[in-house]
Amino acid sequence: MTQAEPSTVLVTGATGHVGRPLVAELLAAGHRVRALSRRPERATLPAGAEVVAGDLADTSSLSTVFAGVTAVHLIGFGGDYAPLTNGSEIMDLAVRAGVRRVTVLKGETEKTALDQAVEASGLEWTYLAPVEFMSNALEWAESVRDEGVVREAFPDVRSAMIHDADIASVAAAALTADGHAGREYWLTGPEALTAPEKARVIGAVLGRDVRYVELGRDEIVARWREQGFSDEDVEFFLTMRTNPPEAGYTVLPTVEEVTGRPARTFAQWVRENAAAFGG
């Protein structure tokens, strides 16, 4: 795989868990970055990023953002987290602007309308399919900080969760180097951990006891409903925990194969985010 000349990359979802490290990595490698944000005044992205206003779900807000761009990182939803329905319009703008490469951060296992538009565009595309973000553990931050407790259900379910920055590193490679077109990269970390094991890792990094407290099925469903998740979301969550697909707990070497370095561990992620847990 060969590294291309410095390019101009449009990063959508630029203030998200993947977007932020992607912007930083591209800038560090000497690329020009245009960062899309619905609230650019609040973006607080690294110096050197060109922050522009826009919402992927609103095609009219994207009329100028692709100008001069050679590669685009796409997320599959707009400001309300609903799946995009204007994929054809987005890709039409990209093609007319001369974009050559596109990565899509997948949130669905099935092919979406955006995926179909990307494949029909004729551009070099790469799908990024992370099994679970390590940053999901931030939902335990308050209970760990205040009580030294992780409350979660289904203690036997393992997850090969991935560091958000590793997703960004794979995206950066696909956006700026040859050899990734037409690939779907399933992305995992270097280990598959249960919730009790994650609690032990958090405690070890913080240097204090963090207990795992098991929730029953009804308790976790009630928590999801309190958080505003729909019946469809709850059903999906239950399926992932009671009958998880093999991909969810199978460690893959993809990150190292694409980036040339091992995937980051959960312990490293906790160290980087220790302040959120009271460390």
C-alpha positions as a printed Julia matrix, in Angstrom:
279×3 Matrix{Float64}:
   0.0     0.0    0.0
   1.42    3.37  -0.97
   0.93    6.69   0.77
  -0.62    9.35  -1.42
   0.43   13.0   -1.65
  -1.05   15.29   1.03
  -4.77   15.56   0.4
  -7.77   17.54   1.57
 -10.11   15.36   3.62
 -13.66   16.22   4.67
 -14.44   14.67   8.05
 -18.12   14.45   8.96
 -19.05   13.76  12.56
 -15.85   15.66  13.31
 -16.62   16.28  16.99
 -17.54   12.65  17.72
 -15.51    9.9   19.35
 -13.99    8.87  16.01
 -14.06   12.23  14.26
 -11.85   14.05  16.77
  -8.91   11.62  16.67
  -9.3    11.32  12.89
  -8.98   15.09  12.47
  -5.91   15.11  14.72
  -4.23   12.18  12.96
  -4.78   13.58   9.48
  -3.4    16.98  10.48
  -0.35   15.37  12.13
   0.35   13.52   8.89
   0.34   16.77   6.93
  -3.08   16.55   5.31
  -5.55   19.39   5.05
  -8.75   18.79   7.01
 -12.2    20.28   6.56
 -14.3    19.37   9.6
 -18.1    19.37   9.33
 -20.04   20.39  12.43
 -23.6    21.45  13.1
 -22.22   23.9   15.68
 -18.77   24.98  14.45
 -18.48   27.61  17.16
 -18.4    24.81  19.75
 -16.19   22.35  17.86
 -12.9    23.03  19.74
 -10.93   21.01  17.18
  -7.14   21.18  16.75
  -5.59   24.28  15.23
  -5.22   23.81  11.49
  -8.61   22.22  10.92
 -11.0    24.2    8.73
 -14.29   23.92  10.61
 -17.4    24.42   8.47
 -21.09   24.39   9.3
 -23.37   21.7    7.95
 -25.67   18.78   8.73
 -25.45   15.59   6.68
 -29.22   15.18   6.88
 -29.74   18.61   5.25
 -28.38   18.46   1.69
 -28.83   22.21   1.22
 -26.25   22.83   3.97
 -23.62   20.84   2.07
 -23.54   22.75  -1.21
 -19.98   24.07  -0.78
 -18.34   21.71   1.72
 -16.97   19.29  -0.9
 -15.12   21.93  -2.95
 -11.47   20.96  -3.34
 -11.9    17.79  -1.29
 -10.21   14.57  -2.42
 -11.49   12.19   0.28
 -14.49   12.08   2.62
 -15.19   10.3    5.9
 -18.92    9.75   6.29
 -21.13    8.79   9.21
 -24.54    7.28   8.51
 -26.78    9.67  10.46
 -27.58   13.34  10.91
 -28.1    15.53  13.93
 -31.06   13.54  15.24
 -29.17   10.21  14.92
 -31.75    8.97  12.41
 -30.32    7.07   9.39
 -29.62    9.3    6.42
 -32.17    9.24   3.62
 -30.31   11.61   1.27
 -27.31    9.43   0.47
 -27.77    9.82  -3.28
 -27.74   13.61  -3.01
 -24.65   13.57  -0.78
 -22.75   11.33  -3.16
 -23.83   13.39  -6.16
 -22.25   16.46  -4.55
 -19.09   14.48  -3.79
 -18.75   13.13  -7.33
 -19.33   16.52  -8.93
 -16.68   18.05  -6.65
 -14.06   15.5   -7.75
 -13.85   13.44  -4.56
 -11.97   10.16  -5.15
 -12.22    8.22  -1.88
 -14.8     7.74   0.83
 -14.95    5.85   4.12
 -18.24    5.02   5.82
 -18.46    4.39   9.56
 -20.98    1.57   9.77
 -23.59    1.35  12.49
 -25.79   -1.25  10.81
 -24.95   -4.79   9.8
 -27.23   -4.61   6.77
 -26.6    -2.4    3.74
 -28.18    1.02   4.12
 -29.43    3.53   1.55
 -26.2     5.48   2.08
 -24.13    2.36   1.42
 -26.0     1.76  -1.8
 -25.4     5.34  -2.92
 -21.71    5.11  -2.06
 -21.27    1.92  -4.07
 -23.19    3.37  -7.02
 -21.05    6.52  -7.04
 -18.03    4.95  -8.67
 -15.71    6.32  -5.95
 -13.16    4.23  -4.05
 -15.06    3.25  -0.9
 -14.11    1.51   2.34
 -16.48    0.43   5.12
 -15.41    0.61   8.76
 -17.39   -1.8   10.97
 -16.36   -1.54  14.64
 -17.95   -4.12  16.94
 -18.22   -1.79  19.98
 -16.57    1.48  20.99
 -14.5     1.46  24.18
 -15.99    4.9   24.86
 -19.3     3.15  25.61
 -17.76    2.47  29.03
 -18.2     6.17  29.83
 -21.79    5.32  30.78
 -20.28    3.82  33.95
 -18.21    6.91  34.76
 -20.6     8.43  37.3
 -21.17    5.24  39.28
 -17.44    4.44  39.3
 -16.57    7.98  40.35
 -19.2     8.24  43.08
 -19.56    4.65  44.32
 -16.74    2.55  42.9
 -19.32    0.38  41.14
 -20.08   -0.84  37.61
 -23.72   -1.86  37.25
 -24.43   -3.98  34.18
 -26.38   -7.06  33.12
 -25.31  -10.25  31.33
 -21.92  -10.76  33.01
 -20.85  -13.62  30.74
 -21.12  -11.71  27.45
 -17.74  -10.82  25.95
 -17.01   -7.87  23.7
 -13.94   -7.35  21.51
 -14.43   -3.59  21.83
 -12.12   -1.21  20.01
 -10.41    2.03  20.98
 -12.1     4.89  19.13
  -8.72    6.23  17.98
  -7.94    2.88  16.31
 -11.08    3.27  14.21
  -9.79    6.72  13.27
  -6.37    5.32  12.35
  -7.9     2.76   9.99
 -10.05    5.51   8.47
  -6.98    7.73   7.97
  -5.18    4.92   6.16
  -8.12    4.2    3.88
  -8.59    7.89   3.09
  -4.97    8.68   2.26
  -3.3     5.5    0.98
  -3.89    3.0   -1.82
  -5.05   -0.56  -1.34
  -8.27   -0.18   0.63
 -10.92    0.29  -2.08
 -13.89   -2.07  -1.91
 -12.96   -3.4    1.53
 -15.17   -3.83   4.6
 -12.99   -3.75   7.68
 -14.42   -5.38  10.8
 -12.59   -3.67  13.65
 -11.86   -5.01  17.13
  -9.51   -4.44  19.99
  -6.87   -6.98  21.08
  -9.02   -8.75  23.7
 -12.62   -9.78  24.36
 -13.76   -8.78  27.86
 -16.87   -9.3   29.98
 -18.34   -6.47  32.03
 -16.83   -7.82  35.31
 -13.43   -7.98  33.6
 -13.82   -4.4   32.38
 -14.64   -3.33  35.95
 -11.45   -5.0   37.17
  -9.4    -3.24  34.49
 -10.89    0.13  35.46
 -10.08   -0.53  39.11
  -6.53   -1.62  38.34
  -5.84    1.5   36.29
  -7.39    3.8   38.9
  -5.59    2.01  41.71
  -8.74    1.36  43.75
 -11.44   -1.25  44.07
 -14.22   -1.11  41.46
 -16.95   -3.67  42.07
 -19.2    -5.26  39.49
 -22.89   -5.34  40.45
 -25.06   -7.54  38.25
 -28.37   -6.16  37.06
 -31.28   -8.41  36.13
 -32.86   -8.39  32.69
 -35.82   -6.27  33.85
 -33.49   -3.79  35.53
 -31.34   -3.21  32.45
 -34.41   -2.91  30.21
 -35.86   -0.31  32.61
 -32.58    1.63  32.44
 -32.58    1.62  28.65
 -36.16    2.86  28.6
 -35.32    5.63  31.07
 -32.51    6.65  28.72
 -35.07    7.1   25.96
 -34.36    4.09  23.77
 -37.19    2.79  21.59
 -38.72   -0.69  21.73
 -36.73   -1.55  18.6
 -33.48   -0.4   20.25
 -34.23   -2.39  23.4
 -34.94   -5.52  21.37
 -31.66   -5.08  19.5
 -29.7    -4.59  22.72
 -31.22   -7.73  24.21
 -30.39   -9.76  21.12
 -26.78   -8.56  21.18
 -26.46   -9.65  24.8
 -28.45  -12.88  24.86
 -27.42  -14.19  21.44
 -24.44  -12.1   20.34
 -23.02  -12.63  16.86
 -19.61  -14.28  16.74
 -18.15  -11.09  15.25
 -18.89   -9.25  18.48
 -16.48  -11.31  20.57
 -13.94  -12.51  18.01
 -10.61  -10.65  18.13
  -9.34   -9.77  14.66
  -5.91   -8.47  13.54
  -7.38   -5.86  11.19
  -6.09   -2.76  13.0
  -2.49   -3.98  12.94
  -2.78   -5.21   9.36
  -4.01   -1.82   8.16
  -2.03    0.55  10.39
   1.13   -1.46  11.11
   0.75   -1.3   14.9
  -1.22   -3.34  17.46
  -4.69   -2.29  18.51
  -4.83   -0.33  21.77
  -5.99   -2.13  24.92
  -8.93   -1.24  27.15
  -6.44   -0.46  29.93
  -4.84    2.18  27.7
  -8.24    3.69  26.96
  -9.03    3.84  30.69
  -5.69    5.55  31.4
  -6.47    8.17  28.77
  -9.93    8.76  30.25
  -9.15    8.25  33.94
 -10.36   11.73  34.91
 -13.91   10.83  33.83
 -13.86    7.96  36.36
 -12.45   10.08  39.15
  -8.83    9.08  38.6
